[in-house]
């Protein structure tokens, strides 16, 4: 399993997926273009690609749980 540095928190409201802060450009409350199909695949641990609409930064999501996207690369700094 990846470390906490490979996690990105998200919120899901009425089928839309929001990220509190983009890991690339630091824009806040980013509405992602993630579809319901993409979300379900991530929950099934099928790798899913996500392109951030704010800056075109690209993530590969390995897994989605109730709180986090688990990514293939570090998106946060450890404290």
C-alpha positions in Angstrom: 0.0 0.0 0.0 1.2 3.5 -0.8 2.1 6.0 1.9 -0.1 8.9 3.0 1.8 11.1 0.6 0.0 9.3 -2.2 -3.5 10.3 -0.9 -5.7 13.1 -2.1 -8.9 13.9 -0.1 -12.1 14.5 -2.1 -15.7 15.3 -1.5 -18.6 13.8 -3.4 -21.9 15.7 -3.7 -24.8 14.6 -5.8 -22.6 12.6 -8.1 -20.0 15.4 -8.6 -16.5 14.9 -7.2 -14.6 17.9 -5.8 -11.0 18.2 -4.6 -10.5 20.7 -1.9 -7.1 21.8 -3.4 -5.4 20.9 -6.6 -2.0 19.3 -5.9 -0.5 21.0 -8.9 -1.7 24.6 -9.1 -3.3 24.8 -5.6 -6.7 26.0 -6.9 -9.4 25.5 -4.3 -12.7 23.5 -4.5 -12.0 22.0 -7.9 -14.9 20.3 -9.6 -13.3 17.3 -11.4 -14.5 15.8 -14.7 -14.8 12.4 -13.0 -17.7 10.4 -14.3 -19.7 7.8 -12.3 -18.0 5.1 -14.3 -14.6 6.4 -13.4 -15.6 6.6 -9.8 -16.8 3.1 -9.7 -13.7 1.8 -11.4 -11.5 3.5 -8.8 -13.6 2.0 -6.0 -12.9 -1.4 -7.6 -9.2 -0.6 -7.6 -9.0 -0.3 -11.4 -6.5 2.4 -12.3 -8.3 5.6 -13.4 -6.7 8.7 -15.0 -7.9 12.1 -13.8 -7.0 15.4 -15.6 -7.5 18.4 -13.4 -9.6 21.0 -15.2 -7.8 23.9 -13.5 -4.3 23.3 -14.9 -4.4 20.0 -16.9 -2.3 18.3 -14.2 -2.6 14.5 -14.5 -3.1 11.9 -11.8 -3.4 8.2 -12.0 -5.7 6.9 -9.2 -5.0 3.4 -8.0 -7.8 3.2 -5.6 -10.7 5.2 -4.2 -12.0 4.8 -0.7 -14.6 6.9 1.2 -12.2 9.7 2.0 -9.2 9.6 -0.4 -7.9 9.0 -3.9 -4.8 6.8 -3.6 -2.5 7.9 -6.4 0.6 6.4 -8.1 2.7 9.4 -7.3 3.2 11.5 -4.2 0.7 14.5 -4.2 1.3 15.7 -0.6 4.3 16.4 1.5 4.9 14.4 4.7 5.1 16.4 7.9 
